[in-house]
Amino acid sequence: MTVTESQFQYMVEAMTSDLIRLVMENEQLTMPEAFDRVYNSKTYEHLHNPKSQLYYQSPGYVYACLCGEA
């Protein structure tokens, strides 16, 4: 299935929002700390690569990838 650029951007933004929420809940970080953790990660970089298809995965799976970076 092919997604348009706007669909891709929406999916990435929704996933990013979910990741920030999960980081805040699971790691007891403040919102600015969670933003920093997500935005400065390799996972976030991969999420923006359409070829990785990471945006198709569940937020839990992508969060596990983020946790695997540490």
C-alpha positions in Angstrom: 0.0 0.0 0.0 1.3 3.4 -0.9 0.7 6.4 1.3 0.7 10.0 0.2 3.2 12.5 1.7 0.5 14.1 3.8 -0.6 10.6 5.1 3.0 9.8 5.9 3.5 13.1 7.8 0.3 12.5 9.8 1.3 9.0 10.8 4.8 10.2 11.9 3.3 13.0 13.9 0.8 10.7 15.6 3.5 8.2 16.4 5.7 10.9 17.8 2.9 12.0 20.0 2.4 8.5 21.3 6.2 8.0 21.9 6.4 11.2 23.9 3.4 10.1 26.0 5.0 6.6 26.6 8.3 8.1 27.5 6.6 10.4 30.0 4.6 7.6 31.6 7.2 4.9 31.6 10.3 6.9 32.4 8.7 9.6 34.6 10.2 12.4 32.5 8.8 15.8 32.1 7.3 16.8 28.8 10.4 18.8 27.7 12.7 15.9 28.7 10.5 13.5 26.8 10.6 15.7 23.7 14.3 15.8 24.0 14.6 12.0 24.4 12.4 11.3 21.4 13.6 14.1 19.0 17.3 13.3 19.6 17.0 9.6 19.0 18.0 7.3 16.1 14.5 5.9 16.3 13.0 9.3 15.5 15.4 9.6 12.6 14.3 6.2 11.3 10.7 7.1 11.8 11.1 9.9 9.3 12.5 7.5 6.7 9.5 6.1 4.7 11.6 3.1 3.6 11.9 2.0 7.2 8.1 1.6 7.5 8.5 2.2 11.2 5.4 4.5 11.0 3.3 1.3 10.3 4.3 -0.3 13.6 2.5 0.0 16.9 3.6 2.7 19.4 4.7 -0.1 21.8 7.0 -1.6 19.2 8.5 1.7 18.3 8.9 2.6 22.0 10.8 -0.7 22.4 13.1 0.4 19.6 13.7 3.6 21.4 14.4 1.9 24.7 16.9 -0.4 22.8 19.0 2.6 21.9 20.2 3.1 25.5 
